[in-house]
Amino acid sequence: MQISIDKNEGLERNLTVSIPAEDIKSKVADKLKEISKQVKIKGFRPGRVPNNVLNNKFGKHARQEVLGEMMNSIIQDAVKEH
C-alpha cells in the first residue's frame, strides 16, 4: 500500500492511496465468509451457501463495506503520521 500527500494552497491536501487488488480480494472473501454464517437463503442451510451465490447477492455490498473500512483506517493513519 502506498500513500502520498501533496500540499496545495493554504491548508488543502491531496491524499493519493494505492492498494493492491490482492489485499482487497482477500478482505472481501473474508467478509463474504462472515456474511455466509448469518444469511438465510431459501434452499440452503445457514453457513452452507455456495460462494458464487453469495458473490452474486452480496458481492457489491461486501466490497463497498471493505473499501470504506480500509479508507477510514488509511485516512486515520495518514493524519496521525502527518
PDB file of N, CA, C and O in Angstrom:
ATOM      1  N   MET A   1       0.848  -1.157   0.000  1.00  0.00           N
ATOM      2  CA  MET A   1       0.000   0.000   0.000  1.00  0.00           C
ATOM      3  C   MET A   1       0.905   1.234   0.000  1.00  0.00           C
ATOM      4  O   MET A   1       1.879   1.311   0.749  1.00  0.00           O
ATOM      5  N   GLN A   2       0.562   2.183  -0.847  1.00  0.00           N
ATOM      6  CA  GLN A   2       1.335   3.410  -0.934  1.00  0.00           C
ATOM      7  C   GLN A   2       0.429   4.603  -0.663  1.00  0.00           C
ATOM      8  O   GLN A   2      -0.689   4.689  -1.172  1.00  0.00           O
ATOM      9  N   ILE A   3       0.936   5.511   0.146  1.00  0.00           N
ATOM     10  CA  ILE A   3       0.196   6.721   0.488  1.00  0.00           C
ATOM     11  C   ILE A   3       1.080   7.914   0.172  1.00  0.00           C
ATOM     12  O   ILE A   3       2.245   7.954   0.568  1.00  0.00           O
ATOM     13  N   SER A   4       0.529   8.878  -0.539  1.00  0.00           N
ATOM     14  CA  SER A   4       1.266  10.122  -0.769  1.00  0.00           C
ATOM     15  C   SER A   4       0.341  11.302  -0.499  1.00  0.00           C
ATOM     16  O   SER A   4      -0.836  11.294  -0.860  1.00  0.00           O
ATOM     17  N   ILE A   5       0.910  12.312   0.146  1.00  0.00           N
ATOM     18  CA  ILE A   5       0.152  13.511   0.485  1.00  0.00           C
ATOM     19  C   ILE A   5       0.821  14.690  -0.208  1.00  0.00           C
ATOM     20  O   ILE A   5       2.013  14.935  -0.024  1.00  0.00           O
ATOM     21  N   ASP A   6       0.045  15.419  -1.007  1.00  0.00           N
ATOM     22  CA  ASP A   6       0.538  16.598  -1.712  1.00  0.00           C
ATOM     23  C   ASP A   6      -0.077  17.839  -1.084  1.00  0.00           C
ATOM     24  O   ASP A   6      -1.279  17.887  -0.822  1.00  0.00           O
ATOM     25  N   LYS A   7       0.761  18.839  -0.845  1.00  0.00           N
ATOM     26  CA  LYS A   7       0.267  20.097  -0.269  1.00  0.00           C
ATOM     27  C   LYS A   7      -0.187  21.028  -1.386  1.00  0.00           C
ATOM     28  O   LYS A   7       0.488  21.183  -2.403  1.00  0.00           O
ATOM     29  N   ASN A   8      -1.333  21.636  -1.175  1.00  0.00           N
ATOM     30  CA  ASN A   8      -1.865  22.647  -2.091  1.00  0.00           C
ATOM     31  C   ASN A   8      -1.824  23.988  -1.382  1.00  0.00           C
ATOM     32  O   ASN A   8      -1.121  24.154  -0.386  1.00  0.00           O
ATOM     33  N   GLU A   9      -2.565  24.922  -1.890  1.00  0.00           N
ATOM     34  CA  GLU A   9      -2.627  26.244  -1.272  1.00  0.00           C
ATOM     35  C   GLU A   9      -3.272  26.169   0.104  1.00  0.00           C
ATOM     36  O   GLU A   9      -4.228  25.423   0.316  1.00  0.00           O
ATOM     37  N   GLY A  10      -2.746  26.939   1.021  1.00  0.00           N
ATOM     38  CA  GLY A  10      -3.336  27.012   2.352  1.00  0.00           C
ATOM     39  C   GLY A  10      -3.272  25.688   3.087  1.00  0.00           C
ATOM     40  O   GLY A  10      -2.211  25.077   3.216  1.00  0.00           O
ATOM     41  N   LEU A  11      -4.421  25.259   3.565  1.00  0.00           N
ATOM     42  CA  LEU A  11      -4.493  24.020   4.333  1.00  0.00           C
ATOM     43  C   LEU A  11      -4.939  22.817   3.510  1.00  0.00           C
ATOM     44  O   LEU A  11      -5.109  21.726   4.054  1.00  0.00           O
ATOM     45  N   GLU A  12      -5.128  23.002   2.216  1.00  0.00           N
ATOM     46  CA  GLU A  12      -5.598  21.898   1.370  1.00  0.00           C
ATOM     47  C   GLU A  12      -4.508  20.853   1.203  1.00  0.00           C
ATOM     48  O   GLU A  12      -3.325  21.172   1.089  1.00  0.00           O
ATOM     49  N   ARG A  13      -4.940  19.590   1.192  1.00  0.00           N
ATOM     50  CA  ARG A  13      -4.040  18.468   0.966  1.00  0.00           C
ATOM     51  C   ARG A  13      -4.726  17.482   0.029  1.00  0.00           C
ATOM     52  O   ARG A  13      -5.938  17.280   0.106  1.00  0.00           O
ATOM     53  N   ASN A  14      -3.948  16.874  -0.850  1.00  0.00           N
ATOM     54  CA  ASN A  14      -4.435  15.785  -1.698  1.00  0.00           C
ATOM     55  C   ASN A  14      -3.818  14.495  -1.204  1.00  0.00           C
ATOM     56  O   ASN A  14      -2.599  14.387  -1.072  1.00  0.00           O
ATOM     57  N   LEU A  15      -4.657  13.528  -0.935  1.00  0.00           N
ATOM     58  CA  LEU A  15      -4.218  12.230  -0.449  1.00  0.00           C
ATOM     59  C   LEU A  15      -4.400  11.216  -1.564  1.00  0.00           C
ATOM     60  O   LEU A  15      -5.512  11.017  -2.052  1.00  0.00           O
ATOM     61  N   THR A  16      -3.307  10.571  -1.971  1.00  0.00           N
ATOM     62  CA  THR A  16      -3.369   9.555  -3.004  1.00  0.00           C
ATOM     63  C   THR A  16      -2.995   8.215  -2.375  1.00  0.00           C
ATOM     64  O   THR A  16      -1.943   8.080  -1.751  1.00  0.00           O
ATOM     65  N   VAL A  17      -3.873   7.230  -2.549  1.00  0.00           N
ATOM     66  CA  VAL A  17      -3.670   5.913  -1.946  1.00  0.00           C
ATOM     67  C   VAL A  17      -3.758   4.862  -3.030  1.00  0.00           C
ATOM     68  O   VAL A  17      -4.662   4.895  -3.864  1.00  0.00           O
ATOM     69  N   SER A  18      -2.821   3.929  -3.021  1.00  0.00           N
ATOM     70  CA  SER A  18      -2.911   2.779  -3.922  1.00  0.00           C
ATOM     71  C   SER A  18      -2.861   1.509  -3.074  1.00  0.00           C
ATOM     72  O   SER A  18      -1.946   1.307  -2.276  1.00  0.00           O
ATOM     73  N   ILE A  19      -3.865   0.664  -3.269  1.00  0.00           N
ATOM     74  CA  ILE A  19      -3.999  -0.575  -2.510  1.00  0.00           C
ATOM     75  C   ILE A  19      -3.920  -1.734  -3.488  1.00  0.00           C
ATOM     76  O   ILE A  19      -4.614  -1.721  -4.504  1.00  0.00           O
ATOM     77  N   PRO A  20      -3.092  -2.741  -3.211  1.00  0.00           N
ATOM     78  CA  PRO A  20      -3.022  -3.896  -4.102  1.00  0.00           C
ATOM     79  C   PRO A  20      -4.367  -4.628  -4.175  1.00  0.00           C
ATOM     80  O   PRO A  20      -5.056  -4.778  -3.166  1.00  0.00           O
ATOM     81  N   ALA A  21      -4.724  -5.074  -5.364  1.00  0.00           N
ATOM     82  CA  ALA A  21      -6.004  -5.759  -5.582  1.00  0.00           C
ATOM     83  C   ALA A  21      -6.085  -7.049  -4.769  1.00  0.00           C
ATOM     84  O   ALA A  21      -7.172  -7.456  -4.359  1.00  0.00           O
ATOM     85  N   GLU A  22      -4.952  -7.688  -4.538  1.00  0.00           N
ATOM     86  CA  GLU A  22      -4.943  -8.939  -3.764  1.00  0.00           C
ATOM     87  C   GLU A  22      -5.430  -8.712  -2.338  1.00  0.00           C
ATOM     88  O   GLU A  22      -6.150  -9.542  -1.784  1.00  0.00           O
ATOM     89  N   ASP A  23      -5.035  -7.581  -1.742  1.00  0.00           N
ATOM     90  CA  ASP A  23      -5.481  -7.267  -0.384  1.00  0.00           C
ATOM     91  C   ASP A  23      -6.993  -7.081  -0.336  1.00  0.00           C
ATOM     92  O   ASP A  23      -7.663  -7.569   0.573  1.00  0.00           O
ATOM     93  N   ILE A  24      -7.514  -6.372  -1.321  1.00  0.00           N
ATOM     94  CA  ILE A  24      -8.954  -6.119  -1.372  1.00  0.00           C
ATOM     95  C   ILE A  24      -9.710  -7.427  -1.575  1.00  0.00           C
ATOM     96  O   ILE A  24     -10.704  -7.677  -0.894  1.00  0.00           O
ATOM     97  N   LYS A  25      -9.247  -8.267  -2.507  1.00  0.00           N
ATOM     98  CA  LYS A  25      -9.927  -9.533  -2.774  1.00  0.00           C
ATOM     99  C   LYS A  25      -9.945 -10.425  -1.550  1.00  0.00           C
ATOM    100  O   LYS A  25     -10.961 -11.061  -1.268  1.00  0.00           O
ATOM    101  N   SER A  26      -8.843 -10.486  -0.816  1.00  0.00           N
ATOM    102  CA  SER A  26      -8.800 -11.354   0.359  1.00  0.00           C
ATOM    103  C   SER A  26      -9.737 -10.847   1.452  1.00  0.00           C
ATOM    104  O   SER A  26     -10.392 -11.643   2.125  1.00  0.00           O
ATOM    105  N   LYS A  27      -9.805  -9.531   1.633  1.00  0.00           N
ATOM    106  CA  LYS A  27     -10.690  -8.986   2.656  1.00  0.00           C
ATOM    107  C   LYS A  27     -12.156  -9.117   2.261  1.00  0.00           C
ATOM    108  O   LYS A  27     -13.012  -9.310   3.124  1.00  0.00           O
ATOM    109  N   VAL A  28     -12.457  -9.016   0.970  1.00  0.00           N
ATOM    110  CA  VAL A  28     -13.833  -9.227   0.501  1.00  0.00           C
ATOM    111  C   VAL A  28     -14.229 -10.682   0.714  1.00  0.00           C
ATOM    112  O   VAL A  28     -15.354 -10.966   1.126  1.00  0.00           O
ATOM    113  N   ALA A  29     -13.316 -11.601   0.435  1.00  0.00           N
ATOM    114  CA  ALA A  29     -13.601 -13.022   0.653  1.00  0.00           C
ATOM    115  C   ALA A  29     -13.862 -13.295   2.130  1.00  0.00           C
ATOM    116  O   ALA A  29     -14.767 -14.060   2.464  1.00  0.00           O
ATOM    117  N   ASP A  30     -13.083 -12.682   3.016  1.00  0.00           N
ATOM    118  CA  ASP A  30     -13.309 -12.842   4.449  1.00  0.00           C
ATOM    119  C   ASP A  30     -14.672 -12.289   4.858  1.00  0.00           C
ATOM    120  O   ASP A  30     -15.379 -12.884   5.671  1.00  0.00           O
ATOM    121  N   LYS A  31     -15.030 -11.139   4.278  1.00  0.00           N
ATOM    122  CA  LYS A  31     -16.325 -10.524   4.588  1.00  0.00           C
ATOM    123  C   LYS A  31     -17.477 -11.415   4.118  1.00  0.00           C
ATOM    124  O   LYS A  31     -18.484 -11.549   4.813  1.00  0.00           O
ATOM    125  N   LEU A  32     -17.324 -12.027   2.933  1.00  0.00           N
ATOM    126  CA  LEU A  32     -18.364 -12.929   2.426  1.00  0.00           C
ATOM    127  C   LEU A  32     -18.490 -14.174   3.300  1.00  0.00           C
ATOM    128  O   LEU A  32     -19.596 -14.682   3.489  1.00  0.00           O
ATOM    129  N   LYS A  33     -17.373 -14.676   3.837  1.00  0.00           N
ATOM    130  CA  LYS A  33     -17.437 -15.811   4.760  1.00  0.00           C
ATOM    131  C   LYS A  33     -18.196 -15.428   6.013  1.00  0.00           C
ATOM    132  O   LYS A  33     -18.987 -16.213   6.537  1.00  0.00           O
ATOM    133  N   GLU A  34     -17.954 -14.218   6.492  1.00  0.00           N
ATOM    134  CA  GLU A  34     -18.651 -13.720   7.672  1.00  0.00           C
ATOM    135  C   GLU A  34     -20.148 -13.598   7.400  1.00  0.00           C
ATOM    136  O   GLU A  34     -20.972 -13.962   8.240  1.00  0.00           O
ATOM    137  N   ILE A  35     -20.492 -13.085   6.225  1.00  0.00           N
ATOM    138  CA  ILE A  35     -21.895 -12.937   5.840  1.00  0.00           C
ATOM    139  C   ILE A  35     -22.561 -14.297   5.692  1.00  0.00           C
ATOM    140  O   ILE A  35     -23.729 -14.453   6.046  1.00  0.00           O
ATOM    141  N   SER A  36     -21.837 -15.280   5.175  1.00  0.00           N
ATOM    142  CA  SER A  36     -22.426 -16.600   4.926  1.00  0.00           C
ATOM    143  C   SER A  36     -22.910 -17.268   6.204  1.00  0.00           C
ATOM    144  O   SER A  36     -23.850 -18.061   6.167  1.00  0.00           O
ATOM    145  N   LYS A  37     -22.287 -16.961   7.324  1.00  0.00           N
ATOM    146  CA  LYS A  37     -22.693 -17.554   8.594  1.00  0.00           C
ATOM    147  C   LYS A  37     -24.000 -16.967   9.109  1.00  0.00           C
ATOM    148  O   LYS A  37     -24.699 -17.600   9.900  1.00  0.00           O
ATOM    149  N   GLN A  38     -24.335 -15.750   8.659  1.00  0.00           N
ATOM    150  CA  GLN A  38     -25.502 -15.054   9.187  1.00  0.00           C
ATOM    151  C   GLN A  38     -26.708 -15.080   8.261  1.00  0.00           C
ATOM    152  O   GLN A  38     -27.847 -15.001   8.721  1.00  0.00           O
ATOM    153  N   VAL A  39     -26.462 -15.191   6.951  1.00  0.00           N
ATOM    154  CA  VAL A  39     -27.520 -15.026   5.970  1.00  0.00           C
ATOM    155  C   VAL A  39     -28.345 -16.315   5.829  1.00  0.00           C
ATOM    156  O   VAL A  39     -27.828 -17.424   5.961  1.00  0.00           O
ATOM    157  N   LYS A  40     -29.630 -16.132   5.560  1.00  0.00           N
ATOM    158  CA  LYS A  40     -30.518 -17.264   5.293  1.00  0.00           C
ATOM    159  C   LYS A  40     -31.057 -17.101   3.876  1.00  0.00           C
ATOM    160  O   LYS A  40     -31.788 -16.154   3.585  1.00  0.00           O
ATOM    161  N   ILE A  41     -30.695 -18.023   3.007  1.00  0.00           N
ATOM    162  CA  ILE A  41     -31.163 -18.011   1.623  1.00  0.00           C
ATOM    163  C   ILE A  41     -31.964 -19.282   1.399  1.00  0.00           C
ATOM    164  O   ILE A  41     -31.532 -20.381   1.746  1.00  0.00           O
ATOM    165  N   LYS A  42     -33.121 -19.110   0.820  1.00  0.00           N
ATOM    166  CA  LYS A  42     -34.016 -20.228   0.586  1.00  0.00           C
ATOM    167  C   LYS A  42     -33.318 -21.301  -0.253  1.00  0.00           C
ATOM    168  O   LYS A  42     -32.735 -21.007  -1.297  1.00  0.00           O
ATOM    169  N   GLY A  43     -33.386 -22.537   0.217  1.00  0.00           N
ATOM    170  CA  GLY A  43     -32.790 -23.656  -0.493  1.00  0.00           C
ATOM    171  C   GLY A  43     -31.422 -24.052   0.030  1.00  0.00           C
ATOM    172  O   GLY A  43     -30.869 -25.068  -0.391  1.00  0.00           O
ATOM    173  N   PHE A  44     -30.861 -23.254   0.954  1.00  0.00           N
ATOM    174  CA  PHE A  44     -29.544 -23.545   1.500  1.00  0.00           C
ATOM    175  C   PHE A  44     -29.585 -23.494   3.018  1.00  0.00           C
ATOM    176  O   PHE A  44     -30.309 -22.694   3.611  1.00  0.00           O
ATOM    177  N   ARG A  45     -28.792 -24.364   3.636  1.00  0.00           N
ATOM    178  CA  ARG A  45     -28.687 -24.319   5.091  1.00  0.00           C
ATOM    179  C   ARG A  45     -27.804 -23.139   5.483  1.00  0.00           C
ATOM    180  O   ARG A  45     -26.902 -22.755   4.739  1.00  0.00           O
ATOM    181  N   PRO A  46     -28.069 -22.566   6.657  1.00  0.00           N
ATOM    182  CA  PRO A  46     -27.219 -21.455   7.106  1.00  0.00           C
ATOM    183  C   PRO A  46     -25.751 -21.894   7.189  1.00  0.00           C
ATOM    184  O   PRO A  46     -25.439 -22.945   7.749  1.00  0.00           O
ATOM    185  N   GLY A  47     -24.871 -21.087   6.634  1.00  0.00           N
ATOM    186  CA  GLY A  47     -23.447 -21.398   6.637  1.00  0.00           C
ATOM    187  C   GLY A  47     -23.010 -22.291   5.499  1.00  0.00           C
ATOM    188  O   GLY A  47     -21.817 -22.568   5.367  1.00  0.00           O
ATOM    189  N   ARG A  48     -23.944 -22.756   4.664  1.00  0.00           N
ATOM    190  CA  ARG A  48     -23.629 -23.673   3.562  1.00  0.00           C
ATOM    191  C   ARG A  48     -23.974 -23.095   2.199  1.00  0.00           C
ATOM    192  O   ARG A  48     -24.157 -23.843   1.239  1.00  0.00           O
ATOM    193  N   VAL A  49     -24.066 -21.785   2.104  1.00  0.00           N
ATOM    194  CA  VAL A  49     -24.397 -21.133   0.839  1.00  0.00           C
ATOM    195  C   VAL A  49     -23.141 -21.118  -0.038  1.00  0.00           C
ATOM    196  O   VAL A  49     -22.079 -20.713   0.436  1.00  0.00           O
ATOM    197  N   PRO A  50     -23.231 -21.547  -1.301  1.00  0.00           N
ATOM    198  CA  PRO A  50     -22.056 -21.537  -2.187  1.00  0.00           C
ATOM    199  C   PRO A  50     -21.508 -20.122  -2.405  1.00  0.00           C
ATOM    200  O   PRO A  50     -22.243 -19.135  -2.370  1.00  0.00           O
ATOM    201  N   ASN A  51     -20.199 -20.060  -2.630  1.00  0.00           N
ATOM    202  CA  ASN A  51     -19.546 -18.758  -2.789  1.00  0.00           C
ATOM    203  C   ASN A  51     -20.084 -17.960  -3.965  1.00  0.00           C
ATOM    204  O   ASN A  51     -20.212 -16.739  -3.872  1.00  0.00           O
ATOM    205  N   ASN A  52     -20.403 -18.629  -5.075  1.00  0.00           N
ATOM    206  CA  ASN A  52     -20.896 -17.887  -6.236  1.00  0.00           C
ATOM    207  C   ASN A  52     -22.259 -17.260  -5.962  1.00  0.00           C
ATOM    208  O   ASN A  52     -22.539 -16.170  -6.460  1.00  0.00           O
ATOM    209  N   VAL A  53     -23.110 -17.920  -5.183  1.00  0.00           N
ATOM    210  CA  VAL A  53     -24.412 -17.347  -4.821  1.00  0.00           C
ATOM    211  C   VAL A  53     -24.214 -16.145  -3.903  1.00  0.00           C
ATOM    212  O   VAL A  53     -24.865 -15.113  -4.068  1.00  0.00           O
ATOM    213  N   LEU A  54     -23.311 -16.286  -2.933  1.00  0.00           N
ATOM    214  CA  LEU A  54     -23.014 -15.166  -2.040  1.00  0.00           C
ATOM    215  C   LEU A  54     -22.450 -13.981  -2.810  1.00  0.00           C
ATOM    216  O   LEU A  54     -22.833 -12.835  -2.573  1.00  0.00           O
ATOM    217  N   ASN A  55     -21.540 -14.266  -3.730  1.00  0.00           N
ATOM    218  CA  ASN A  55     -20.913 -13.198  -4.501  1.00  0.00           C
ATOM    219  C   ASN A  55     -21.942 -12.473  -5.372  1.00  0.00           C
ATOM    220  O   ASN A  55     -21.890 -11.251  -5.505  1.00  0.00           O
ATOM    221  N   ASN A  56     -22.871 -13.220  -5.960  1.00  0.00           N
ATOM    222  CA  ASN A  56     -23.904 -12.598  -6.794  1.00  0.00           C
ATOM    223  C   ASN A  56     -24.837 -11.711  -5.982  1.00  0.00           C
ATOM    224  O   ASN A  56     -25.215 -10.630  -6.435  1.00  0.00           O
ATOM    225  N   LYS A  57     -25.211 -12.159  -4.781  1.00  0.00           N
ATOM    226  CA  LYS A  57     -26.179 -11.418  -3.983  1.00  0.00           C
ATOM    227  C   LYS A  57     -25.551 -10.313  -3.136  1.00  0.00           C
ATOM    228  O   LYS A  57     -26.126  -9.234  -2.997  1.00  0.00           O
ATOM    229  N   PHE A  58     -24.369 -10.581  -2.570  1.00  0.00           N
ATOM    230  CA  PHE A  58     -23.792  -9.673  -1.583  1.00  0.00           C
ATOM    231  C   PHE A  58     -22.397  -9.169  -1.954  1.00  0.00           C
ATOM    232  O   PHE A  58     -21.768  -8.491  -1.141  1.00  0.00           O
ATOM    233  N   GLY A  59     -21.896  -9.473  -3.142  1.00  0.00           N
ATOM    234  CA  GLY A  59     -20.540  -9.108  -3.530  1.00  0.00           C
ATOM    235  C   GLY A  59     -20.301  -7.608  -3.551  1.00  0.00           C
ATOM    236  O   GLY A  59     -19.294  -7.134  -3.026  1.00  0.00           O
ATOM    237  N   LYS A  60     -21.218  -6.856  -4.153  1.00  0.00           N
ATOM    238  CA  LYS A  60     -21.052  -5.399  -4.236  1.00  0.00           C
ATOM    239  C   LYS A  60     -21.090  -4.760  -2.844  1.00  0.00           C
ATOM    240  O   LYS A  60     -20.291  -3.878  -2.528  1.00  0.00           O
ATOM    241  N   HIS A  61     -22.027  -5.221  -2.030  1.00  0.00           N
ATOM    242  CA  HIS A  61     -22.150  -4.676  -0.682  1.00  0.00           C
ATOM    243  C   HIS A  61     -20.890  -4.975   0.139  1.00  0.00           C
ATOM    244  O   HIS A  61     -20.379  -4.098   0.836  1.00  0.00           O
ATOM    245  N   ALA A  62     -20.397  -6.203   0.055  1.00  0.00           N
ATOM    246  CA  ALA A  62     -19.202  -6.583   0.807  1.00  0.00           C
ATOM    247  C   ALA A  62     -17.998  -5.765   0.344  1.00  0.00           C
ATOM    248  O   ALA A  62     -17.200  -5.317   1.167  1.00  0.00           O
ATOM    249  N   ARG A  63     -17.864  -5.567  -0.967  1.00  0.00           N
ATOM    250  CA  ARG A  63     -16.735  -4.797  -1.499  1.00  0.00           C
ATOM    251  C   ARG A  63     -16.803  -3.342  -1.037  1.00  0.00           C
ATOM    252  O   ARG A  63     -15.784  -2.772  -0.647  1.00  0.00           O
ATOM    253  N   GLN A  64     -17.985  -2.738  -1.075  1.00  0.00           N
ATOM    254  CA  GLN A  64     -18.131  -1.353  -0.627  1.00  0.00           C
ATOM    255  C   GLN A  64     -17.814  -1.215   0.856  1.00  0.00           C
ATOM    256  O   GLN A  64     -17.171  -0.253   1.275  1.00  0.00           O
ATOM    257  N   GLU A  65     -18.265  -2.171   1.637  1.00  0.00           N
ATOM    258  CA  GLU A  65     -18.020  -2.120   3.072  1.00  0.00           C
ATOM    259  C   GLU A  65     -16.526  -2.260   3.375  1.00  0.00           C
ATOM    260  O   GLU A  65     -15.989  -1.539   4.216  1.00  0.00           O
ATOM    261  N   VAL A  66     -15.863  -3.187   2.690  1.00  0.00           N
ATOM    262  CA  VAL A  66     -14.425  -3.386   2.897  1.00  0.00           C
ATOM    263  C   VAL A  66     -13.650  -2.141   2.479  1.00  0.00           C
ATOM    264  O   VAL A  66     -12.757  -1.699   3.202  1.00  0.00           O
ATOM    265  N   LEU A  67     -13.978  -1.574   1.323  1.00  0.00           N
ATOM    266  CA  LEU A  67     -13.283  -0.370   0.862  1.00  0.00           C
ATOM    267  C   LEU A  67     -13.498   0.801   1.818  1.00  0.00           C
ATOM    268  O   LEU A  67     -12.570   1.565   2.081  1.00  0.00           O
ATOM    269  N   GLY A  68     -14.694   0.942   2.329  1.00  0.00           N
ATOM    270  CA  GLY A  68     -14.976   2.001   3.290  1.00  0.00           C
ATOM    271  C   GLY A  68     -14.150   1.854   4.562  1.00  0.00           C
ATOM    272  O   GLY A  68     -13.589   2.828   5.065  1.00  0.00           O
ATOM    273  N   GLU A  69     -14.082   0.632   5.076  1.00  0.00           N
ATOM    274  CA  GLU A  69     -13.298   0.385   6.280  1.00  0.00           C
ATOM    275  C   GLU A  69     -11.818   0.637   6.030  1.00  0.00           C
ATOM    276  O   GLU A  69     -11.136   1.226   6.868  1.00  0.00           O
ATOM    277  N   MET A  70     -11.321   0.192   4.880  1.00  0.00           N
ATOM    278  CA  MET A  70      -9.909   0.389   4.552  1.00  0.00           C
ATOM    279  C   MET A  70      -9.589   1.874   4.409  1.00  0.00           C
ATOM    280  O   MET A  70      -8.568   2.338   4.917  1.00  0.00           O
ATOM    281  N   MET A  71     -10.443   2.618   3.727  1.00  0.00           N
ATOM    282  CA  MET A  71     -10.188   4.039   3.525  1.00  0.00           C
ATOM    283  C   MET A  71     -10.215   4.790   4.851  1.00  0.00           C
ATOM    284  O   MET A  71      -9.392   5.679   5.071  1.00  0.00           O
ATOM    285  N   ASN A  72     -11.148   4.449   5.738  1.00  0.00           N
ATOM    286  CA  ASN A  72     -11.187   5.103   7.048  1.00  0.00           C
ATOM    287  C   ASN A  72      -9.901   4.868   7.826  1.00  0.00           C
ATOM    288  O   ASN A  72      -9.349   5.797   8.414  1.00  0.00           O
ATOM    289  N   SER A  73      -9.424   3.627   7.832  1.00  0.00           N
ATOM    290  CA  SER A  73      -8.200   3.332   8.578  1.00  0.00           C
ATOM    291  C   SER A  73      -6.982   3.990   7.930  1.00  0.00           C
ATOM    292  O   SER A  73      -6.082   4.446   8.634  1.00  0.00           O
ATOM    293  N   ILE A  74      -6.945   4.045   6.600  1.00  0.00           N
ATOM    294  CA  ILE A  74      -5.823   4.674   5.901  1.00  0.00           C
ATOM    295  C   ILE A  74      -5.791   6.173   6.175  1.00  0.00           C
ATOM    296  O   ILE A  74      -4.727   6.737   6.431  1.00  0.00           O
ATOM    297  N   ILE A  75      -6.939   6.810   6.122  1.00  0.00           N
ATOM    298  CA  ILE A  75      -7.002   8.256   6.385  1.00  0.00           C
ATOM    299  C   ILE A  75      -6.587   8.558   7.820  1.00  0.00           C
ATOM    300  O   ILE A  75      -5.857   9.520   8.059  1.00  0.00           O
ATOM    301  N   GLN A  76      -7.035   7.762   8.767  1.00  0.00           N
ATOM    302  CA  GLN A  76      -6.652   7.978  10.168  1.00  0.00           C
ATOM    303  C   GLN A  76      -5.148   7.819  10.352  1.00  0.00           C
ATOM    304  O   GLN A  76      -4.522   8.607  11.060  1.00  0.00           O
ATOM    305  N   ASP A  77      -4.563   6.802   9.718  1.00  0.00           N
ATOM    306  CA  ASP A  77      -3.118   6.591   9.826  1.00  0.00           C
ATOM    307  C   ASP A  77      -2.348   7.745   9.183  1.00  0.00           C
ATOM    308  O   ASP A  77      -1.340   8.194   9.728  1.00  0.00           O
ATOM    309  N   ALA A  78      -2.811   8.226   8.039  1.00  0.00           N
ATOM    310  CA  ALA A  78      -2.135   9.324   7.354  1.00  0.00           C
ATOM    311  C   ALA A  78      -2.193  10.602   8.180  1.00  0.00           C
ATOM    312  O   ALA A  78      -1.216  11.350   8.235  1.00  0.00           O
ATOM    313  N   VAL A  79      -3.321  10.858   8.818  1.00  0.00           N
ATOM    314  CA  VAL A  79      -3.461  12.055   9.647  1.00  0.00           C
ATOM    315  C   VAL A  79      -2.529  11.967  10.857  1.00  0.00           C
ATOM    316  O   VAL A  79      -1.915  12.963  11.239  1.00  0.00           O
ATOM    317  N   LYS A  80      -2.421  10.785  11.458  1.00  0.00           N
ATOM    318  CA  LYS A  80      -1.543  10.616  12.605  1.00  0.00           C
ATOM    319  C   LYS A  80      -0.070  10.819  12.226  1.00  0.00           C
ATOM    320  O   LYS A  80       0.700  11.406  12.987  1.00  0.00           O
ATOM    321  N   GLU A  81       0.304  10.331  11.052  1.00  0.00           N
ATOM    322  CA  GLU A  81       1.698  10.449  10.612  1.00  0.00           C
ATOM    323  C   GLU A  81       2.068  11.882  10.264  1.00  0.00           C
ATOM    324  O   GLU A  81       3.170  12.334  10.576  1.00  0.00           O
ATOM    325  N   HIS A  82       1.165  12.592   9.625  1.00  0.00           N
ATOM    326  CA  HIS A  82       1.492  13.938   9.140  1.00  0.00           C
ATOM    327  C   HIS A  82       0.697  14.943   9.910  1.00  0.00           C
ATOM    328  O   HIS A  82       0.816  16.143   9.665  1.00  0.00           O
TER     329      HIS A  82
END
